[in-house]
């Protein structure tokens, strides 16, 4: 499709945003028709649809949302023209006061006195808005609108202000696109890692420790298997591993800049009448390890990895399963190098990312985040570092998007957004170029010229957070982890009590080969045992009965329902070993 033909489709993000923004106005108009007493707040387009905030004391029920949807469809059929007009600030305030919209009045009062305020009118409804919008409500496909939720939200994000009701919605140009989207949402609910985490016995979340997950035995097997893989791949790429303390004193965090730029997210304490902080990240500890001994250019690049437990104070409303927690294991690495090694090291990191993400079947997009308003270092340093990141990935033939102003306070970064099996994206990997911490910690190496030089440094995570990555892959695989990663790889199911001893022999032999095996010794029918093992998402079930005992065989069955027929235990073990060794999905 040509760019011109693409202009007015959802392939064009600007058109999609405009479409959803107009839908938010249609929602607000429907609300005022059905509930004229409700006050309007704001209604933007968002990444997946739109919302509008309303001042009403109670959340809207599903039946009320359905009534609003029906009214929205009527408004679309009316094909109301959207007309933009402007008013001077004082006239705009009077206009909204007359309509009894105090939140709109507040927004206008925050604008400069000489500002001309824009509004959009559609039929009897007018809203304060900068736009843009579609030219008519008739452009919106009424039967492809769905209001999806109603949640509480604070006015202007301030917990001390009014509590509003935020109604979310989604809309598409075609009904079948909406149906496809809603089907994905339903599938996502089934894959919710919090639900699967409970059902599969992986982890638990408690009121006694909000944001501090508990990993259960099977969850620990999964976590440790993931960590074992992390260590194996990093060893091949030339990394060494360290461990640094969880609590360090205030002076260190002031030196790193975190005390001034990140303190609101840090847990602090007092030890021997001196301020300390629980580390929110591993970086300063990594700097101290480098500074603990002299280095020559011959030592570089030095790749130092750490699976560090970090704590960050997240607001309670932001906590979400393993995706947003207050305590997690960050798979950090700090790479120290000479300036001429920098580009090759960036490429080497991206190659490692390629290998790891391909194992899980997670394609990605790259985003370059540039200098934020709150930063340290000169503009020239930032521009130089941003150019090097661009050059490295461009030379690798990789595309990227620019996310203006979203870099870390100490340097620009490349963020890797992974796409799961439902097409949702998750930001996991990050490569951050940092010229500031080596300066602040006075890191040095002796160059070929015999003089002392400042190393360049990369911060880098591949999984991001072990806990969050477990949440991502739990939903990606719908809990049906590949055999190499599955907490239980094989479940042996004796058909009768007579086969119980043979089942234990099979388990012992497989465990001796390094496989993770359970036996279901319950006096239940084999059909029930198979169903429950399937629900537990165990990759293989070995059904063993009298004939298997006589012939020294097993009858493997996949969790997908495929019956592989009788075979020797050695043949099955070889098959499973190949799956595990190749990390087959």
LINSUL-V265724 format. One record per run of one state. SS is the DSSP state (2 for helix, 1 for strand, 0 for the rest). FROM is the first residue (numbers start at 1). TO is the last residue. If there is no record, write none. Layout:
BEGIN
<<SS	FROM	TO> <SS	FROM	TO>>
END
This chain:
BEGIN
<<0	1	2> <2	3	6> <0	7	12> <2	13	34> <0	35	38> <1	39	40> <0	41	44> <1	45	46> <0	47	48> <1	49	55> <0	56	61> <2	62	77> <0	78	80> <1	81	88> <2	89	98> <0	99	101> <2	102	109> <0	110	115> <1	116	122> <0	123	124> <1	125	128> <0	129	135> <1	136	136> <2	137	139> <0	140	141> <2	142	144> <1	145	154> <2	155	157> <0	158	162> <1	163	171> <0	172	174> <2	175	190> <0	191	192> <2	193	199> <0	200	202> <1	203	204> <0	205	206> <2	207	209> <0	210	213> <1	214	215> <0	216	216> <2	217	236> <0	237	238> <1	239	241> <0	242	246> <1	247	249> <2	250	256> <0	257	257> <2	258	261> <0	262	262> <2	263	265> <0	266	266> <1	267	271> <0	272	273> <1	274	278> <0	279	282> <2	283	291> <0	292	295> <1	296	296> <2	297	299> <0	300	301> <1	302	311> <0	312	315> <2	316	318> <0	319	319> <1	320	320> <0	321	323> <1	324	324> <0	325	326> <1	327	337> <0	338	338> <2	339	360> <0	361	362> <1	363	369> <0	370	378> <2	379	395> <0	396	400> <1	401	403> <0	404	407> <1	408	408> <0	409	410> <1	411	411> <0	412	412> <1	413	419> <0	420	424> <1	425	434> <0	435	435> <2	436	440> <0	441	444> <1	445	446> <0	447	451> <1	452	453> <0	454	455> <1	456	461> <0	462	465> <2	466	476> <0	477	489> <1	490	494> <0	495	496> <2	497	512> <0	513	516> <1	517	520> <0	521	525> <2	526	535> <0	536	539> <1	540	544> <0	545	545> <2	546	551> <0	552	552> <1	553	558> <0	559	562> <1	563	568> <2	569	582> <0	583	585>>
END
